[in-house]
Amino acid sequence: MFKRNFAKLNQAMGFQRSSNRQKEQPGISDVSSNVRAPNSCQGAVSDDANYSSWMVSSVSPVFYIALKSNFLLFSSNHLTAALANYQMEHPSALTSFDQMMKDAKGKKIVVFLDYDGTLSPIVNDPDRAFMSDEMRASVREVAKYFPTAIITGRSRDKVKGFVQLSNIYYAGSHGMDIMAPPRPARSSDGKYHTVSLDRKSNEAVFQPAQTFLPSIQKILKELEEAIMKIQGARVENNRFCVSVHFRQVRDEDYGMLEEKVKSIMKHYPDFGLGWGKKVMEIRPSIEWNKGNALEYLLDTLGLGNCTDVLPVYIGDDRTDEDAFKVIRKRGQGYPIVVASSPKDTKASYSLHDPSEVLAFLLRLARWRKASSSSRSLSQIWGVGS
C-alpha cells in the first residue's frame, strides 16, 4: 500500500524512479531483510522498505521533507474520503436516532446486545471486563420497556456475573446456551434445543452442543498444557466454546501460539477455529451462531413471524455479523456496529465506542418513557421487571 500510494505521488509530482535500484542503494537488502510484520509476505515488506529507503537516499533533505508532507496530505485525503464514505453507508445511530424512532412507530422493538467492546471496553485481562454502573443502569432501564437480551461468546454464567441483571435474557457461548424466563418455546425448528429449568425456574435452553462437552474439556486441558509457556496467552472456558486470548502475546510468539492451537485442533474435526479481536475461537461445527440465537429468542417471545417487530442489535465483533445478516434478511430492524474506525460490516448504523452505546441506550429508554403509550415490560410481555 505504501509503495502504491508513494508511486502515485511521485507520478503526480513528475518524479520518476530509476530502474537500477540496487546500484543506488548498496546493502539495503541486508537491512530490509530484518523487517518483520505479522501475517505479511516478507518479500513484500522488504520491497517497501527498499523503496522508501531509496527515496530517502536519492533526494535532498529539503525535497524529501516536501515529498513526505505531500504524501501525508495525500494519505490524509484518502483516509478522509474513506471515512466519509463509511459514515454515509453506516451513519451514526445517535445522529439518526430521531428518524429511526419515527420509522419504529407502531412496531415492537426488541433489543439485542453484545458484551465485550459494546457494553464494556476491550481490556487486556478478559476476567476484568467489567461494565460501568452507568451502563448497567441504562440496560436495566431499557429492559423495563423492551425485551432485552445479551448475546455473547462468553459463558452464560460469566456474563451474567458481569451484568448482574435479572430482567434480561442471556445467550452465552455465541448463542449455544440461552437462559430466559419461563414461557412456551415456539421455534419452528426444535432440532437444536432442549429445555430445562434451573433452581430459580428460569428457562435454560441448551443446544446440542452439550454433547460436545467431553471433547471441549479435553481441548481445554490440551490447550492449557500447550501454551502455558507462551507469555501473555490465555485460555478461557466458555462452556460450549473455548477462547484463546493473545492480546498480550508478543508478536514474535504469535506464530508459535497459532501453530500449537492448529496442531491440537487437527485431532478434533467436529470443531471449527475462527478469529475475533485478538482471540481465537473454538466452537462445535453445528449450524448455530448469534444470528440463530436472535431468531430463537424472537420465536420464544412469539414474535418470529410478526411483521411489526423491529430487532435492534448492537455489537462490535465478527461474530455479530451473523446477527446483522439475519436482520438484513428480515428486511426490518436496526443492525448497529460498534467501531472506532471503518470496517467491512453488514450493519446499517454505527456507534463509535461503548460510551456512545451508553448514550444510545439512555436515549432509547427516555424516548419510550416519554411516549404517551409507554407501558412497562411486565404490562406488555408479562415479564417481571
RABEL-V76812 format. One record per run of one state. SS is the DSSP state (hx for helix, st for strand, lp for the rest). FROM is the first residue (numbers start at 1). TO is the last residue. If there is no record, write none. Layout:
ss=SS from=FROM to=TO
ss=SS from=FROM to=TO
This chain:
ss=lp from=1 to=1
ss=hx from=2 to=12
ss=lp from=13 to=20
ss=hx from=21 to=24
ss=lp from=25 to=27
ss=hx from=28 to=32
ss=lp from=33 to=41
ss=hx from=42 to=58
ss=lp from=59 to=60
ss=hx from=61 to=89
ss=lp from=90 to=91
ss=st from=92 to=92
ss=lp from=93 to=96
ss=hx from=97 to=103
ss=lp from=104 to=107
ss=st from=108 to=113
ss=lp from=114 to=115
ss=st from=116 to=116
ss=lp from=117 to=119
ss=st from=120 to=120
ss=lp from=121 to=125
ss=hx from=126 to=128
ss=lp from=129 to=132
ss=hx from=133 to=145
ss=lp from=146 to=146
ss=st from=147 to=151
ss=lp from=152 to=155
ss=hx from=156 to=163
ss=lp from=164 to=168
ss=st from=169 to=172
ss=hx from=173 to=175
ss=lp from=176 to=176
ss=st from=177 to=181
ss=lp from=182 to=189
ss=hx from=190 to=192
ss=lp from=193 to=193
ss=st from=194 to=197
ss=lp from=198 to=201
ss=st from=202 to=206
ss=lp from=207 to=207
ss=hx from=208 to=227
ss=lp from=228 to=233
ss=st from=234 to=237
ss=lp from=238 to=240
ss=st from=241 to=245
ss=lp from=246 to=250
ss=hx from=251 to=265
ss=lp from=266 to=270
ss=st from=271 to=276
ss=lp from=277 to=278
ss=st from=279 to=284
ss=lp from=285 to=289
ss=hx from=290 to=300
ss=lp from=301 to=308
ss=st from=309 to=315
ss=lp from=316 to=317
ss=hx from=318 to=330
ss=lp from=331 to=333
ss=st from=334 to=338
ss=lp from=339 to=348
ss=st from=349 to=351
ss=lp from=352 to=353
ss=hx from=354 to=370
ss=lp from=371 to=376
ss=hx from=377 to=381
ss=lp from=382 to=385
